[in-house]
Amino acid sequence: MKLALMMSTLCIATIAVTGCVSKVVEPEQYSGFLKDYSQLKEAKSPSGATVMRWVDPALDISKFSSVYVEPTQLYPAPQPTVKIPQATLSGITGYYDQALKRELAKSLPLAAGPGPGVIVVRAAITAVSSKTEGLKPYEVIPIALVAAAVSTASGIRDQETDLATEAAFIDGGTNKVIAQVVRKGTGKPLENDAQVMKADDVKGVMDGWASDLNQSYLNLKSK
């Protein structure tokens, strides 16, 4: 019992650096945005991040000649808060759209809508909540502020900005799902639990996601 208590305390005190928190979105945290999670398997993204992913084994990537990025959703729809206002939520979805289009346009022309030969990207920013024992979770909204570390000198908790996404990739001609991914990332730390989060705090996360998506397409195309 003493050993278990010591390990639990250590995990809480050093949650940002020890890996006690899973690097992937756990099944109980899936939002319901995707229709089927049963075939997701743990995998590595091109940048080396751990993700949950599924790609149709019968996929013929060569049949697609353009890509359409649907407007990013917030799912489930959140209520803005003082710490995470509507401006931040809108800024995040807007920037994710820009990042996806910017990166995918490096490899495929952007389409005006779905259709034969078009890959449809349907993405959402989804909810992740902290379940760390002894640390009170913040609002369960698409961007959760998770207590990341405890300063023993000052007693002030730094706040980590966690972001998660779920995305489906659809054949624009048949409306068939050809791939899915669920992943999360960590943005800039906030100084304290009173600091208002901004979209800028997680732009780097979304840039990485979009870059990985484009590289994943290129990897599939080269096979």
Buried (B, 14 or more C-beta within 10 A) or exposed (E): EEEEEEEBEEBBEBBBEEEBBEEBBEEEBBBEBBEEBEEBEEBEBBEEBBBBBBBBEEBEBEEBEBBBBBEBBBBBEBEBBEBBBEEBBEBBBEBBBBBBBBBBBEEBEBBEEBEEEBBBBBBBBBBBBBEBEEBEEBBEBBBBBBBBBBEEEEEEBBBBBBBBBBBBBBBBBEEEBBBBBBBBBBBBBBEEBEBEBBBEBBBEBBBBBBBBBBBBBEEBEEE
